[in-house]
């Protein structure tokens, strides 16, 4: 098996997204059968887990959001982080849902933001338990309210490092 092309990875992503969407629409909701060994190698090469990819497909079919384009932009940030910061090395750590800040927790009067910051850092590092989704319905409501694209938020979290104040300031500018 050859390594996925850096030049065409986005096309491969969208092709796989469309194929999985078609399967889901036909009633096949068992994502474990969606991927060939080549698909799994591709997902790993961009820092994605099978369930993580499926969650975007499932929500796209059920709610129309995220779009394939948004899913691709989010994947691009994760892929870049994997290549630039993690030097292609996947993390073996996973954070479980019970380790996240509670949903109603707020910072500077902004509910959901503490949870979203943690989820974004986990997404960047590829450390989300399969039961956690970056871009879930609650996250999307936050992004819509503050008019922030999920990929832009990820890049902001990446740029801010461990400085939550920079992230809070970014969100407040959109409020």
N, C-alpha and C positions, 0 to 999 in steps of 0.2 A: 504494500500500500504506500502510495506517495503522500507527502505532506500536502495539506490543502494550500492552494495558491493564495498568497497574500493579496494579489491583485483581484482575484475573483471571489474571495470569501463572502462578500456581501451578497452576491448573486446566489451562491450556495445557500446562504442563510435564508433568503427570501424564497427560494425554491423549496427548501425543507419546510419552511413555515406554511407555504401554500399546500404542500402535500399533507401535512399534519392537520391543517384546517379542513381539508376535504375529507379526511378520515373521520375527524370529529363530527363533522356535519352529517355524515352517513350513520352516526350512532356509535362509532368505535371510540369509546372513552378510556380504554385501557392503553395508556401511553407506553407501557412497557413493550408493546409490540410495534411501536411506531418506527423504531430506529434500527437500521442495519449496523453491523460493526463499523462500517465506514462512517455512517452518520454519527455514531457515538464518539469516534475518534475526532471527527470534525468539531462536535460540540465541546469536547475536552480541549481542543486546540484554541478555542476562543474563550475558554474559562466557564463554560456552561455545563450544568448538570441536566440530565434528561427531564426531570420534573420541573425544573426552573423554566426550560424552554416550553414545555407543555402548558404551564400556568398562563403564559402569554397567549398561546393558541386558544386555550379554553376561554379566557376572558374576552379575547377578540371575538370568538364565535358567539358567546353568550351575551356580551354587552356592547360589542362594537369598539371596545377600547381595552387595551391598546391596539392601535393600528399596526399592520406589518411594518410600516415605516418607523413608527415610534419604537417598536420592538427592536428593529435593526439599529437605531441610534443608541438605544440603551446598551445593546450588545457591543456596539463599537467602543463605547467608553470602557466597558468591562474588559474587552479584548486589549485595548490600548494599555490599561492598567496592568494586566497580566504580562504583557510584553515589556513595558517600560519599567514598572516598579518591581514586579515579581520576577522579572527576567525569565518568564515562561514557566516558572515553578508554581504549580497549584498548591494551595494551602490544604493541609489535612484537618484543620480545625473547623468545627461547625458549632454555631450558636443556635440554641433551641428557642422556641417561642417564649418560654417562661423566663428567659434571660433578657428579654427586651423590656424597655421601659413600658409602663402601662399605657394603654391607648389614650386615656384622658390627660395624662401628664402634660404640663405646659412649661414653656420657658419664655420669659419676657411676655407673658400673656398669650402665647401662641400654642394652642393645644396641638398634640400629635407630633410636633416638631422634634422633641427629644427621641421619640421612637423612630421617626423617619431618618434622623441623622445616623442613628445606630444601624438601621437597615441599609442605608446608603453605603456606609463603611463596610458592612458585611458583603454587600453586593460587589463592591469594588474588589474586595479580596477573595470573593468566591467562598465565603464562609457561612452562608445561610443554610440552615437545616431545610430539608425539602418541604417542611410545613410553613415556611416563611416565604412570602412573595414580595419582592420590591416592585411597587407599581400595583398593589392590590387595590380593591375598591376604596378603602380608606385613604390610601396614599393618593389615588387619583382625585378624590374629592379635595384633598389638601392642594394638590397641584393646580386644579381648576380654580379653586378659591383664590390662590395667590398668583395665578397666571404664570406658572413656572413649568417648563417642559421637564419631564423626568430625567432626560439625558443631561440637560443643563444643570439640574440639581446635583447629579452625580459628579459632573465636572467641577462644580463649585465645592463640593465636599472634598474631592481630591485636592484641589488647589488650596483649600483651607488647612489641610493636614489635621492636626488635633485642635485647632483653634475654633471652637464652637461659635465664638463671637463673630467671626467672619461670616459664618453660615447664617447666623441670626440676622446680621446686618443685611445680607443678601435678600433674605425672605422679607424683612421689613421694608426694603426698597420696593418690593412688589405688592405690599399690602395696600 
